[in-house]
Each structure stands twice: as C-alpha cells, then as structure tokens.
Amino acid sequence: MESAFDESVLLDYTSTTGKDPAWLTPRQIVDIWAALLPGFDRTNHQLFDIEISENQDSATAHYRGKAEHYIDNDVWVVEGTYETTLLKKGEDWVISKFKFNLEDWSGNRQLAAVAIERMKKPQ
C-alpha cells in the first residue's frame, strides 16, 4: 500500500473527524488505517463515477464512494466524494493528496470507536 503514496501526502478527513488536514508519510497513513479497519468484522468499500483529469505530470481524480463497516449485526455506512491528486514519478503515479468529503452516514457511528478498541487488545 505504501508504494501507492508520495513521500508526503496531504490526508484530509476533516469532514468526518473534524481534525485539520495533515501531511503524513505513507507509513503513518497505513498505520492509521491498520489501527481501525481490521477492527471491523468486515467492510465493503465501493468507488464509482470516477472522473480523471490529467495534466502532464499530475492528475486529479474525483469520485464517489460508499463504505459499509460491520461489527456483529451493527453497520455504519459512510457516503461521500473523494478528491485525489496524483503525481507522475518516473513511470509510476503516486498519491500526493487524499481528501474525503462526507455527504451522508447512517447506522451506528460508534462502530469506529469499537473497532479501534478491538485493535488495541492483544490478538
């Protein structure tokens, strides 16, 4: 996963967390996701309506997403749009900005906290 990112990435989940965007390393981003996502019993992420505009060594992708997160019989669903900026590095494209814009959510929003707590317990 880390190889998909530039050396430093602007990660912006302000619309869901209320926290300011931050410049993070690929390892920091993977660590954030690893501290949350495996704590769910299962997840289903769907991306669609993808539009990409390319300008020589950079590109911007706009797309919609829906993510379902399950623990036992509870579900937390998040829907919104993404803005992703990519840079061409040699022959590869890497992500330099990743922003999620929350539009709607349903279900048990506390499942994220439960998933994080699950990941803190020894496996």
N, CA, C and O atoms as CSV, one atom per row, in Angstrom:
chain,resi,resn,atom,element,x,y,z
A,1,MET,N,N,0.813,-1.188,0.000
A,1,MET,CA,C,0.000,0.000,0.000
A,1,MET,C,C,0.862,1.259,0.000
A,1,MET,O,O,0.561,2.230,-0.695
A,2,GLU,N,N,1.938,1.232,0.788
A,2,GLU,CA,C,2.775,2.427,0.914
A,2,GLU,C,C,3.324,2.909,-0.425
A,2,GLU,O,O,3.503,4.110,-0.626
A,3,SER,N,N,3.591,1.987,-1.333
A,3,SER,CA,C,4.184,2.366,-2.613
A,3,SER,C,C,3.216,3.174,-3.487
A,3,SER,O,O,3.633,3.768,-4.481
A,4,ALA,N,N,1.951,3.200,-3.132
A,4,ALA,CA,C,0.968,3.983,-3.891
A,4,ALA,C,C,1.030,5.470,-3.549
A,4,ALA,O,O,0.423,6.292,-4.235
A,5,PHE,N,N,1.771,5.819,-2.481
A,5,PHE,CA,C,1.813,7.197,-1.995
A,5,PHE,C,C,3.140,7.874,-2.302
A,5,PHE,O,O,4.176,7.223,-2.443
A,6,ASP,N,N,3.081,9.211,-2.401
A,6,ASP,CA,C,4.278,10.032,-2.492
A,6,ASP,C,C,4.980,10.011,-1.127
A,6,ASP,O,O,4.446,9.451,-0.170
A,7,GLU,N,N,6.175,10.619,-1.031
A,7,GLU,CA,C,6.913,10.622,0.244
A,7,GLU,C,C,6.127,11.297,1.358
A,7,GLU,O,O,6.252,10.922,2.524
A,8,SER,N,N,5.314,12.298,1.003
A,8,SER,CA,C,4.480,13.017,1.955
A,8,SER,C,C,3.129,13.253,1.290
A,8,SER,O,O,3.066,13.684,0.138
A,9,VAL,N,N,2.054,12.973,2.013
A,9,VAL,CA,C,0.711,13.046,1.447
A,9,VAL,C,C,-0.160,13.921,2.335
A,9,VAL,O,O,-0.130,13.800,3.559
A,10,LEU,N,N,-0.936,14.804,1.712
A,10,LEU,CA,C,-1.903,15.592,2.469
A,10,LEU,C,C,-3.153,14.738,2.636
A,10,LEU,O,O,-3.897,14.518,1.680
A,11,LEU,N,N,-3.377,14.260,3.852
A,11,LEU,CA,C,-4.531,13.418,4.168
A,11,LEU,C,C,-5.589,14.294,4.831
A,11,LEU,O,O,-5.318,14.942,5.842
A,12,ASP,N,N,-6.794,14.313,4.262
A,12,ASP,CA,C,-7.841,15.213,4.743
A,12,ASP,C,C,-9.146,14.461,4.965
A,12,ASP,O,O,-9.884,14.166,4.025
A,13,TYR,N,N,-9.410,14.160,6.230
A,13,TYR,CA,C,-10.676,13.567,6.655
A,13,TYR,C,C,-11.451,14.556,7.523
A,13,TYR,O,O,-12.242,14.151,8.375
A,14,THR,N,N,-11.222,15.862,7.306
A,14,THR,CA,C,-11.833,16.901,8.133
A,14,THR,C,C,-13.337,16.720,8.251
A,14,THR,O,O,-13.896,16.916,9.330
A,15,SER,N,N,-13.997,16.353,7.177
A,15,SER,CA,C,-15.463,16.256,7.184
A,15,SER,C,C,-15.980,15.125,8.071
A,15,SER,O,O,-17.142,15.143,8.477
A,16,THR,N,N,-15.135,14.148,8.373
A,16,THR,CA,C,-15.576,13.045,9.244
A,16,THR,C,C,-14.979,13.130,10.643
A,16,THR,O,O,-15.619,12.724,11.613
A,17,THR,N,N,-13.764,13.653,10.757
A,17,THR,CA,C,-13.098,13.665,12.062
A,17,THR,C,C,-13.096,15.029,12.734
A,17,THR,O,O,-12.957,15.119,13.954
A,18,GLY,N,N,-13.249,16.091,11.952
A,18,GLY,CA,C,-13.150,17.437,12.496
A,18,GLY,C,C,-11.710,17.889,12.681
A,18,GLY,O,O,-11.469,19.033,13.067
A,19,LYS,N,N,-10.757,17.019,12.415
A,19,LYS,CA,C,-9.337,17.356,12.560
A,19,LYS,C,C,-8.828,18.009,11.281
A,19,LYS,O,O,-9.312,17.722,10.186
A,20,ASP,N,N,-7.840,18.894,11.437
A,20,ASP,CA,C,-7.242,19.572,10.292
A,20,ASP,C,C,-6.520,18.571,9.394
A,20,ASP,O,O,-6.038,17.543,9.869
A,21,PRO,N,N,-6.444,18.870,8.095
A,21,PRO,CA,C,-5.652,18.028,7.191
A,21,PRO,C,C,-4.207,17.990,7.687
A,21,PRO,O,O,-3.743,18.927,8.336
A,22,ALA,N,N,-3.504,16.906,7.379
A,22,ALA,CA,C,-2.123,16.766,7.836
A,22,ALA,C,C,-1.266,16.139,6.745
A,22,ALA,O,O,-1.723,15.287,5.983
A,23,TRP,N,N,-0.005,16.582,6.688
A,23,TRP,CA,C,0.977,15.963,5.804
A,23,TRP,C,C,1.546,14.760,6.528
A,23,TRP,O,O,2.129,14.899,7.603
A,24,LEU,N,N,1.383,13.584,5.949
A,24,LEU,CA,C,1.808,12.343,6.579
A,24,LEU,C,C,2.654,11.512,5.631
A,24,LEU,O,O,2.574,11.658,4.411
A,25,THR,N,N,3.459,10.645,6.208
A,25,THR,CA,C,4.230,9.703,5.409
A,25,THR,C,C,3.322,8.526,5.037
A,25,THR,O,O,2.286,8.315,5.668
A,26,PRO,N,N,3.708,7.771,4.023
A,26,PRO,CA,C,2.925,6.572,3.688
A,26,PRO,C,C,2.777,5.623,4.878
A,26,PRO,O,O,1.703,5.058,5.083
A,27,ARG,N,N,3.838,5.442,5.660
A,27,ARG,CA,C,3.773,4.548,6.831
A,27,ARG,C,C,2.748,5.054,7.839
A,27,ARG,O,O,2.004,4.254,8.406
A,28,GLN,N,N,2.693,6.361,8.075
A,28,GLN,CA,C,1.728,6.923,9.018
A,28,GLN,C,C,0.292,6.677,8.548
A,28,GLN,O,O,-0.583,6.363,9.355
A,29,ILE,N,N,0.057,6.819,7.258
A,29,ILE,CA,C,-1.289,6.592,6.714
A,29,ILE,C,C,-1.685,5.128,6.873
A,29,ILE,O,O,-2.789,4.826,7.328
A,30,VAL,N,N,-0.791,4.226,6.501
A,30,VAL,CA,C,-1.079,2.795,6.635
A,30,VAL,C,C,-1.315,2.441,8.108
A,30,VAL,O,O,-2.200,1.643,8.418
A,31,ASP,N,N,-0.536,3.023,9.006
A,31,ASP,CA,C,-0.721,2.757,10.435
A,31,ASP,C,C,-2.093,3.223,10.924
A,31,ASP,O,O,-2.727,2.545,11.733
A,32,ILE,N,N,-2.550,4.374,10.437
A,32,ILE,CA,C,-3.884,4.876,10.812
A,32,ILE,C,C,-4.948,3.891,10.365
A,32,ILE,O,O,-5.830,3.524,11.142
A,33,TRP,N,N,-4.867,3.464,9.113
A,33,TRP,CA,C,-5.868,2.534,8.593
A,33,TRP,C,C,-5.782,1.182,9.301
A,33,TRP,O,O,-6.805,0.547,9.557
A,34,ALA,N,N,-4.560,0.743,9.616
A,34,ALA,CA,C,-4.370,-0.554,10.275
A,34,ALA,C,C,-4.879,-0.542,11.714
A,34,ALA,O,O,-5.211,-1.595,12.260
A,35,ALA,N,N,-4.945,0.632,12.329
A,35,ALA,CA,C,-5.453,0.744,13.697
A,35,ALA,C,C,-6.976,0.762,13.738
A,35,ALA,O,O,-7.563,0.723,14.819
A,36,LEU,N,N,-7.619,0.819,12.583
A,36,LEU,CA,C,-9.079,0.914,12.516
A,36,LEU,C,C,-9.713,-0.231,11.723
A,36,LEU,O,O,-10.502,-1.005,12.265
A,37,LEU,N,N,-9.370,-0.332,10.466
A,37,LEU,CA,C,-10.114,-1.220,9.558
A,37,LEU,C,C,-10.137,-2.693,9.964
A,37,LEU,O,O,-11.192,-3.317,9.846
A,38,PRO,N,N,-9.038,-3.286,10.434
A,38,PRO,CA,C,-9.128,-4.696,10.838
A,38,PRO,C,C,-9.998,-4.922,12.074
A,38,PRO,O,O,-10.335,-6.063,12.389
A,39,GLY,N,N,-10.364,-3.853,12.776
A,39,GLY,CA,C,-11.220,-3.977,13.952
A,39,GLY,C,C,-12.674,-4.252,13.615
A,39,GLY,O,O,-13.452,-4.613,14.498
A,40,PHE,N,N,-13.050,-4.090,12.372
A,40,PHE,CA,C,-14.404,-4.425,11.936
A,40,PHE,C,C,-14.454,-5.901,11.563
A,40,PHE,O,O,-13.442,-6.484,11.175
A,41,ASP,N,N,-15.627,-6.499,11.682
A,41,ASP,CA,C,-15.786,-7.888,11.239
A,41,ASP,C,C,-15.599,-7.986,9.731
A,41,ASP,O,O,-15.014,-8.940,9.219
A,42,ARG,N,N,-16.108,-6.978,9.038
A,42,ARG,CA,C,-15.935,-6.900,7.589
A,42,ARG,C,C,-16.268,-5.483,7.131
A,42,ARG,O,O,-16.963,-4.740,7.824
A,43,THR,N,N,-15.767,-5.127,5.969
A,43,THR,CA,C,-16.078,-3.834,5.361
A,43,THR,C,C,-16.364,-4.056,3.880
A,43,THR,O,O,-15.948,-5.054,3.292
A,44,ASN,N,N,-17.072,-3.119,3.303
A,44,ASN,CA,C,-17.337,-3.144,1.869
A,44,ASN,C,C,-17.192,-1.711,1.368
A,44,ASN,O,O,-17.998,-0.848,1.718
A,45,HIS,N,N,-16.177,-1.451,0.554
A,45,HIS,CA,C,-15.942,-0.122,0.011
A,45,HIS,C,C,-16.205,-0.150,-1.489
A,45,HIS,O,O,-15.682,-0.996,-2.214
A,46,GLN,N,N,-17.023,0.790,-1.934
A,46,GLN,CA,C,-17.366,0.888,-3.349
A,46,GLN,C,C,-16.985,2.279,-3.857
A,46,GLN,O,O,-17.298,3.281,-3.215
A,47,LEU,N,N,-16.317,2.341,-4.996
A,47,LEU,CA,C,-15.967,3.599,-5.649
A,47,LEU,C,C,-16.616,3.620,-7.021
A,47,LEU,O,O,-16.624,2.612,-7.728
A,48,PHE,N,N,-17.162,4.777,-7.399
A,48,PHE,CA,C,-17.851,4.869,-8.678
A,48,PHE,C,C,-17.884,6.317,-9.163
A,48,PHE,O,O,-17.449,7.223,-8.452
A,49,ASP,N,N,-18.397,6.532,-10.363
A,49,ASP,CA,C,-18.443,7.853,-11.008
A,49,ASP,C,C,-17.062,8.511,-11.012
A,49,ASP,O,O,-16.911,9.674,-10.638
A,50,ILE,N,N,-16.073,7.752,-11.436
A,50,ILE,CA,C,-14.687,8.230,-11.410
A,50,ILE,C,C,-14.415,9.124,-12.616
A,50,ILE,O,O,-14.660,8.739,-13.760
A,51,GLU,N,N,-13.899,10.338,-12.337
A,51,GLU,CA,C,-13.502,11.282,-13.378
A,51,GLU,C,C,-12.064,11.693,-13.122
A,51,GLU,O,O,-11.715,12.122,-12.022
A,52,ILE,N,N,-11.227,11.559,-14.153
A,52,ILE,CA,C,-9.813,11.874,-14.010
A,52,ILE,C,C,-9.429,12.935,-15.024
A,52,ILE,O,O,-9.739,12.826,-16.210
A,53,SER,N,N,-8.741,13.975,-14.531
A,53,SER,CA,C,-8.183,14.975,-15.440
A,53,SER,C,C,-6.668,14.958,-15.277
A,53,SER,O,O,-6.144,15.065,-14.168
A,54,GLU,N,N,-5.980,14.823,-16.402
A,54,GLU,CA,C,-4.522,14.687,-16.382
A,54,GLU,C,C,-3.878,15.912,-17.008
A,54,GLU,O,O,-4.365,16.457,-17.998
A,55,ASN,N,N,-2.758,16.337,-16.398
A,55,ASN,CA,C,-2.010,17.481,-16.903
A,55,ASN,C,C,-0.522,17.145,-16.825
A,55,ASN,O,O,0.127,17.465,-15.830
A,56,GLN,N,N,0.009,16.527,-17.823
A,56,GLN,CA,C,1.412,16.096,-17.922
A,56,GLN,C,C,1.834,15.233,-16.735
A,56,GLN,O,O,1.621,14.021,-16.753
A,57,ASP,N,N,2.433,15.840,-15.699
A,57,ASP,CA,C,2.966,15.055,-14.578
A,57,ASP,C,C,2.082,15.074,-13.344
A,57,ASP,O,O,2.533,14.716,-12.256
A,58,SER,N,N,0.829,15.488,-13.496
A,58,SER,CA,C,-0.111,15.440,-12.372
A,58,SER,C,C,-1.494,15.080,-12.898
A,58,SER,O,O,-1.809,15.258,-14.074
A,59,ALA,N,N,-2.289,14.576,-11.997
A,59,ALA,CA,C,-3.665,14.215,-12.352
A,59,ALA,C,C,-4.533,14.383,-11.113
A,59,ALA,O,O,-4.061,14.265,-9.983
A,60,THR,N,N,-5.800,14.659,-11.346
A,60,THR,CA,C,-6.766,14.764,-10.253
A,60,THR,C,C,-7.906,13.807,-10.545
A,60,THR,O,O,-8.454,13.782,-11.647
A,61,ALA,N,N,-8.249,13.030,-9.546
A,61,ALA,CA,C,-9.366,12.090,-9.664
A,61,ALA,C,C,-10.463,12.518,-8.697
A,61,ALA,O,O,-10.209,12.736,-7.513
A,62,HIS,N,N,-11.676,12.635,-9.209
A,62,HIS,CA,C,-12.863,12.908,-8.402
A,62,HIS,C,C,-13.761,11.688,-8.538
A,62,HIS,O,O,-13.992,11.201,-9.644
A,63,TYR,N,N,-14.260,11.202,-7.424
A,63,TYR,CA,C,-15.117,10.024,-7.476
A,63,TYR,C,C,-15.988,9.962,-6.235
A,63,TYR,O,O,-15.738,10.635,-5.235
A,64,ARG,N,N,-17.002,9.145,-6.328
A,64,ARG,CA,C,-17.935,8.946,-5.221
A,64,ARG,C,C,-17.579,7.635,-4.530
A,64,ARG,O,O,-17.007,6.729,-5.136
A,65,GLY,N,N,-17.930,7.557,-3.253
A,65,GLY,CA,C,-17.650,6.337,-2.524
A,65,GLY,C,C,-18.710,6.043,-1.479
A,65,GLY,O,O,-19.376,6.938,-0.958
A,66,LYS,N,N,-18.839,4.773,-1.197
A,66,LYS,CA,C,-19.734,4.297,-0.140
A,66,LYS,C,C,-18.972,3.204,0.601
A,66,LYS,O,O,-18.468,2.260,-0.007
A,67,ALA,N,N,-18.896,3.346,1.935
A,67,ALA,CA,C,-18.174,2.366,2.742
A,67,ALA,C,C,-19.095,1.831,3.831
A,67,ALA,O,O,-19.668,2.592,4.611
A,68,GLU,N,N,-19.226,0.518,3.869
A,68,GLU,CA,C,-20.028,-0.151,4.888
A,68,GLU,C,C,-19.076,-0.854,5.845
A,68,GLU,O,O,-18.175,-1.575,5.417
A,69,HIS,N,N,-19.281,-0.639,7.149
A,69,HIS,CA,C,-18.416,-1.204,8.190
A,69,HIS,C,C,-19.299,-2.007,9.139
A,69,HIS,O,O,-20.283,-1.486,9.664
A,70,TYR,N,N,-18.953,-3.267,9.359
A,70,TYR,CA,C,-19.796,-4.174,10.145
A,70,TYR,C,C,-19.084,-4.699,11.383
A,70,TYR,O,O,-17.910,-5.065,11.335
A,71,ILE,N,N,-19.821,-4.730,12.501
A,71,ILE,CA,C,-19.428,-5.458,13.700
A,71,ILE,C,C,-20.690,-6.150,14.207
A,71,ILE,O,O,-21.702,-5.509,14.488
A,72,ASP,N,N,-20.604,-7.473,14.317
A,72,ASP,CA,C,-21.780,-8.280,14.687
A,72,ASP,C,C,-22.939,-7.917,13.761
A,72,ASP,O,O,-22.791,-8.000,12.542
A,73,ASN,N,N,-24.080,-7.519,14.304
A,73,ASN,CA,C,-25.243,-7.174,13.471
A,73,ASN,C,C,-25.383,-5.675,13.236
A,73,ASN,O,O,-26.366,-5.227,12.646
A,74,ASP,N,N,-24.395,-4.893,13.699
A,74,ASP,CA,C,-24.419,-3.440,13.508
A,74,ASP,C,C,-23.682,-3.055,12.237
A,74,ASP,O,O,-22.746,-3.731,11.809
A,75,VAL,N,N,-24.124,-1.958,11.645
A,75,VAL,CA,C,-23.458,-1.435,10.456
A,75,VAL,C,C,-23.352,0.085,10.582
A,75,VAL,O,O,-24.237,0.750,11.119
A,76,TRP,N,N,-22.250,0.605,10.073
A,76,TRP,CA,C,-22.034,2.043,9.954
A,76,TRP,C,C,-21.703,2.294,8.490
A,76,TRP,O,O,-20.748,1.724,7.961
A,77,VAL,N,N,-22.490,3.146,7.830
A,77,VAL,CA,C,-22.321,3.418,6.400
A,77,VAL,C,C,-21.931,4.883,6.220
A,77,VAL,O,O,-22.562,5.780,6.780
A,78,VAL,N,N,-20.899,5.108,5.441
A,78,VAL,CA,C,-20.404,6.449,5.151
A,78,VAL,C,C,-20.431,6.639,3.641
A,78,VAL,O,O,-19.982,5.775,2.888
A,79,GLU,N,N,-20.967,7.792,3.202
A,79,GLU,CA,C,-21.019,8.088,1.768
A,79,GLU,C,C,-20.495,9.490,1.520
A,79,GLU,O,O,-20.706,10.392,2.331
A,80,GLY,N,N,-19.810,9.673,0.398
A,80,GLY,CA,C,-19.301,10.992,0.067
A,80,GLY,C,C,-18.505,10.980,-1.216
A,80,GLY,O,O,-18.586,10.052,-2.021
A,81,THR,N,N,-17.731,12.041,-1.381
A,81,THR,CA,C,-16.893,12.180,-2.568
A,81,THR,C,C,-15.427,12.213,-2.147
A,81,THR,O,O,-15.090,12.547,-1.011
A,82,TYR,N,N,-14.577,11.859,-3.091
A,82,TYR,CA,C,-13.136,11.878,-2.876
A,82,TYR,C,C,-12.487,12.808,-3.891
A,82,TYR,O,O,-12.938,12.935,-5.029
A,83,GLU,N,N,-11.428,13.443,-3.449
A,83,GLU,CA,C,-10.551,14.213,-4.334
A,83,GLU,C,C,-9.147,13.666,-4.108
A,83,GLU,O,O,-8.613,13.739,-3.001
A,84,THR,N,N,-8.563,13.127,-5.149
A,84,THR,CA,C,-7.235,12.545,-5.037
A,84,THR,C,C,-6.329,13.176,-6.089
A,84,THR,O,O,-6.653,13.206,-7.276
A,85,THR,N,N,-5.193,13.675,-5.629
A,85,THR,CA,C,-4.207,14.241,-6.535
A,85,THR,C,C,-3.072,13.239,-6.679
A,85,THR,O,O,-2.583,12.688,-5.693
A,86,LEU,N,N,-2.660,13.013,-7.921
A,86,LEU,CA,C,-1.574,12.078,-8.210
A,86,LEU,C,C,-0.455,12.810,-8.932
A,86,LEU,O,O,-0.693,13.744,-9.698
A,87,LEU,N,N,0.774,12.367,-8.672
A,87,LEU,CA,C,1.949,12.917,-9.341
A,87,LEU,C,C,2.668,11.797,-10.082
A,87,LEU,O,O,2.747,10.665,-9.605
A,88,LYS,N,N,3.185,12.131,-11.246
A,88,LYS,CA,C,3.947,11.143,-12.009
A,88,LYS,C,C,5.391,11.190,-11.540
A,88,LYS,O,O,6.051,12.227,-11.599
A,89,LYS,N,N,5.870,10.032,-11.068
A,89,LYS,CA,C,7.256,9.890,-10.612
A,89,LYS,C,C,7.883,8.781,-11.443
A,89,LYS,O,O,7.649,7.597,-11.201
A,90,GLY,N,N,8.673,9.177,-12.414
A,90,GLY,CA,C,9.227,8.191,-13.343
A,90,GLY,C,C,8.101,7.598,-14.159
A,90,GLY,O,O,7.370,8.320,-14.837
A,91,GLU,N,N,7.958,6.280,-14.097
A,91,GLU,CA,C,6.889,5.591,-14.824
A,91,GLU,C,C,5.638,5.390,-13.972
A,91,GLU,O,O,4.611,4.935,-14.477
A,92,ASP,N,N,5.717,5.726,-12.678
A,92,ASP,CA,C,4.624,5.458,-11.746
A,92,ASP,C,C,3.842,6.712,-11.392
A,92,ASP,O,O,4.358,7.827,-11.470
A,93,TRP,N,N,2.602,6.514,-11.005
A,93,TRP,CA,C,1.762,7.569,-10.457
A,93,TRP,C,C,1.628,7.315,-8.967
A,93,TRP,O,O,1.365,6.187,-8.549
A,94,VAL,N,N,1.807,8.359,-8.158
A,94,VAL,CA,C,1.683,8.234,-6.711
A,94,VAL,C,C,0.699,9.274,-6.187
A,94,VAL,O,O,0.546,10.349,-6.767
A,95,ILE,N,N,0.042,8.943,-5.096
A,95,ILE,CA,C,-0.951,9.830,-4.484
A,95,ILE,C,C,-0.230,10.868,-3.628
A,95,ILE,O,O,0.592,10.526,-2.778
A,96,SER,N,N,-0.552,12.153,-3.867
A,96,SER,CA,C,0.040,13.228,-3.065
A,96,SER,C,C,-1.002,13.932,-2.190
A,96,SER,O,O,-0.649,14.632,-1.241
A,97,LYS,N,N,-2.283,13.744,-2.512
A,97,LYS,CA,C,-3.365,14.326,-1.702
A,97,LYS,C,C,-4.552,13.375,-1.744
A,97,LYS,O,O,-4.919,12.852,-2.796
A,98,PHE,N,N,-5.144,13.164,-0.568
A,98,PHE,CA,C,-6.290,12.262,-0.462
A,98,PHE,C,C,-7.304,12.938,0.455
A,98,PHE,O,O,-7.070,13.070,1.656
A,99,LYS,N,N,-8.424,13.363,-0.109
A,99,LYS,CA,C,-9.445,14.077,0.660
A,99,LYS,C,C,-10.790,13.387,0.515
A,99,LYS,O,O,-11.214,13.051,-0.590
A,100,PHE,N,N,-11.462,13.178,1.658
A,100,PHE,CA,C,-12.817,12.629,1.660
A,100,PHE,C,C,-13.775,13.718,2.121
A,100,PHE,O,O,-13.533,14.394,3.122
A,101,ASN,N,N,-14.875,13.880,1.371
A,101,ASN,CA,C,-15.909,14.858,1.692
A,101,ASN,C,C,-17.182,14.113,2.082
A,101,ASN,O,O,-17.889,13.595,1.218
A,102,LEU,N,N,-17.470,14.059,3.368
A,102,LEU,CA,C,-18.639,13.347,3.864
A,102,LEU,C,C,-19.921,14.006,3.361
A,102,LEU,O,O,-20.084,15.222,3.459
A,103,GLU,N,N,-20.825,13.192,2.822
A,103,GLU,CA,C,-22.132,13.680,2.402
A,103,GLU,C,C,-23.239,13.122,3.279
A,103,GLU,O,O,-24.211,13.817,3.574
A,104,ASP,N,N,-23.099,11.874,3.695
A,104,ASP,CA,C,-24.149,11.244,4.492
A,104,ASP,C,C,-23.579,10.048,5.231
A,104,ASP,O,O,-22.606,9.442,4.784
A,105,TRP,N,N,-24.170,9.717,6.335
A,105,TRP,CA,C,-23.822,8.498,7.058
A,105,TRP,C,C,-25.089,7.969,7.690
A,105,TRP,O,O,-26.040,8.711,7.934
A,106,SER,N,N,-25.087,6.678,7.950
A,106,SER,CA,C,-26.229,6.045,8.607
A,106,SER,C,C,-25.723,4.911,9.478
A,106,SER,O,O,-24.575,4.484,9.360
A,107,GLY,N,N,-26.579,4.436,10.343
A,107,GLY,CA,C,-26.211,3.323,11.204
A,107,GLY,C,C,-25.516,3.784,12.465
A,107,GLY,O,O,-25.679,4.923,12.901
A,108,ASN,N,N,-24.738,2.887,13.046
A,108,ASN,CA,C,-24.097,3.095,14.332
A,108,ASN,C,C,-22.722,3.729,14.157
A,108,ASN,O,O,-21.747,3.040,13.857
A,109,ARG,N,N,-22.649,5.030,14.342
A,109,ARG,CA,C,-21.394,5.752,14.154
A,109,ARG,C,C,-20.357,5.363,15.207
A,109,ARG,O,O,-19.167,5.595,14.993
A,110,GLN,N,N,-20.758,4.790,16.316
A,110,GLN,CA,C,-19.837,4.389,17.375
A,110,GLN,C,C,-19.000,3.163,16.995
A,110,GLN,O,O,-18.065,2.802,17.710
A,111,LEU,N,N,-19.334,2.527,15.873
A,111,LEU,CA,C,-18.587,1.335,15.472
A,111,LEU,C,C,-17.108,1.630,15.217
A,111,LEU,O,O,-16.261,0.758,15.410
A,112,ALA,N,N,-16.796,2.841,14.789
A,112,ALA,CA,C,-15.381,3.187,14.574
A,112,ALA,C,C,-14.621,3.108,15.896
A,112,ALA,O,O,-13.521,2.558,15.943
A,113,ALA,N,N,-15.194,3.650,16.963
A,113,ALA,CA,C,-14.542,3.595,18.280
A,113,ALA,C,C,-14.418,2.149,18.763
A,113,ALA,O,O,-13.408,1.777,19.359
A,114,VAL,N,N,-15.436,1.343,18.508
A,114,VAL,CA,C,-15.390,-0.069,18.892
A,114,VAL,C,C,-14.267,-0.779,18.126
A,114,VAL,O,O,-13.520,-1.567,18.705
A,115,ALA,N,N,-14.155,-0.499,16.837
A,115,ALA,CA,C,-13.110,-1.125,16.016
A,115,ALA,C,C,-11.726,-0.745,16.515
A,115,ALA,O,O,-10.837,-1.594,16.586
A,116,ILE,N,N,-11.534,0.520,16.860
A,116,ILE,CA,C,-10.240,0.975,17.377
A,116,ILE,C,C,-9.919,0.258,18.690
A,116,ILE,O,O,-8.792,-0.199,18.883
A,117,GLU,N,N,-10.884,0.157,19.579
A,117,GLU,CA,C,-10.664,-0.531,20.856
A,117,GLU,C,C,-10.327,-2.005,20.631
A,117,GLU,O,O,-9.472,-2.558,21.323
A,118,ARG,N,N,-10.989,-2.638,19.675
A,118,ARG,CA,C,-10.690,-4.031,19.353
A,118,ARG,C,C,-9.234,-4.194,18.931
A,118,ARG,O,O,-8.590,-5.185,19.274
A,119,MET,N,N,-8.720,-3.219,18.187
A,119,MET,CA,C,-7.344,-3.312,17.684
A,119,MET,C,C,-6.312,-3.067,18.789
A,119,MET,O,O,-5.153,-3.456,18.647
A,120,LYS,N,N,-6.718,-2.432,19.874
A,120,LYS,CA,C,-5.796,-2.185,20.988
A,120,LYS,C,C,-5.596,-3.427,21.848
A,120,LYS,O,O,-4.597,-3.532,22.559
A,121,LYS,N,N,-6.535,-4.365,21.791
A,121,LYS,CA,C,-6.454,-5.583,22.593
A,121,LYS,C,C,-5.465,-6.555,21.957
A,121,LYS,O,O,-5.404,-6.651,20.731
A,122,PRO,N,N,-4.689,-7.279,22.767
A,122,PRO,CA,C,-3.762,-8.274,22.195
A,122,PRO,C,C,-4.514,-9.317,21.387
A,122,PRO,O,O,-5.573,-9.793,21.796
A,123,GLN,N,N,-3.967,-9.661,20.260
A,123,GLN,CA,C,-4.621,-10.637,19.370
A,123,GLN,C,C,-4.299,-12.046,19.782
A,123,GLN,O,O,-4.761,-12.995,19.149
